Amino acid sequence: MTKLDDKQRDDLKGGQFAFPEQRKEPLEDATHVRNAIARFHQVKGVTDAERDDAWKRIKAAAKKYDVEVSEKSWREIGKD
């Protein structure tokens, strides 16, 4: 995965995070998008509404970086 140093992370705009208020789960490349999906349920202190918004940002970033996402909702993550 692309590792962000503190300066690079600080330079990202809020919209480049799945959770912009918390600045959690950056979405600036395909690897980070996959990681955001994998770690989605580990994000603490967010509401379901914030998760809904984050999922929309993740889906948009996945489309941009050609990452396949089979889940329709974040509630489906990890369910087979």
C-alpha positions as a printed Julia matrix, in Angstrom:
80×3 Matrix{Float64}:
   0.0     0.0     0.0
   1.08    3.53   -0.62
   2.24    4.89    2.73
   1.35    8.51    3.46
   3.63   10.52    5.66
   2.14   13.18    7.94
   2.71   15.99    5.43
   1.06   14.08    2.58
  -1.9    13.17    4.78
  -2.25   16.79    5.95
  -2.21   17.98    2.32
  -5.2    15.82    1.36
  -8.51   17.63    1.04
 -11.39   16.46    3.21
 -13.17   14.93    0.22
 -10.22   12.59   -0.29
 -11.16   10.67    2.85
 -14.01    8.22    3.32
 -14.65    9.96    6.66
 -13.63   13.59    6.06
 -14.66   14.96    9.47
 -12.38   12.45   11.18
  -9.86   12.47    8.29
  -9.94    8.67    8.3
  -9.45    6.28    5.4
  -7.8     8.23    2.58
  -9.04    7.46   -0.94
  -6.29    8.79   -3.2
  -5.49    5.53   -5.04
  -6.82    2.01   -5.65
  -4.84    0.49   -2.79
  -6.26    2.97   -0.29
  -9.78    2.37   -1.6
  -9.4    -1.37   -1.02
  -8.01   -0.68    2.44
 -10.9     1.67    3.28
 -13.34   -1.11    2.44
 -11.42   -3.68    4.46
 -11.16   -1.4     7.5
 -14.61    0.16    7.2
 -16.07   -1.47   10.32
 -12.98   -0.57   12.37
 -13.73    3.16   12.21
 -15.04    4.22   15.62
 -17.1     7.21   16.68
 -19.14    7.68   13.5
 -22.89    7.52   12.94
 -24.7     5.34   10.43
 -25.41    8.5     8.41
 -21.67    9.23    8.28
 -21.08    5.62    7.21
 -23.68    6.03    4.44
 -21.86    9.14    3.19
 -18.46    7.45    3.49
 -19.74    4.49    1.47
 -20.82    6.85   -1.32
 -17.32    8.38   -1.37
 -15.72    4.93   -1.39
 -17.94    3.77   -4.27
 -17.07    6.9    -6.28
 -13.35    6.42   -5.62
 -13.64    2.73   -6.51
 -15.15    3.66   -9.84
 -12.45    6.27  -10.45
  -9.62    3.83   -9.69
 -11.29    0.8   -11.3
 -11.71   -1.15   -8.05
 -14.44   -3.77   -8.14
 -16.9    -3.54   -5.26
 -19.51   -6.27   -5.06
 -21.33   -4.94   -1.98
 -24.27   -2.6    -2.6
 -24.15   -1.25    0.96
 -21.55   -1.0     3.69
 -23.79   -3.25    5.76
 -22.89   -6.1     3.37
 -19.13   -5.87    3.93
 -17.76   -9.18    5.1
 -20.96  -11.12    4.48
 -20.75  -13.93    1.98
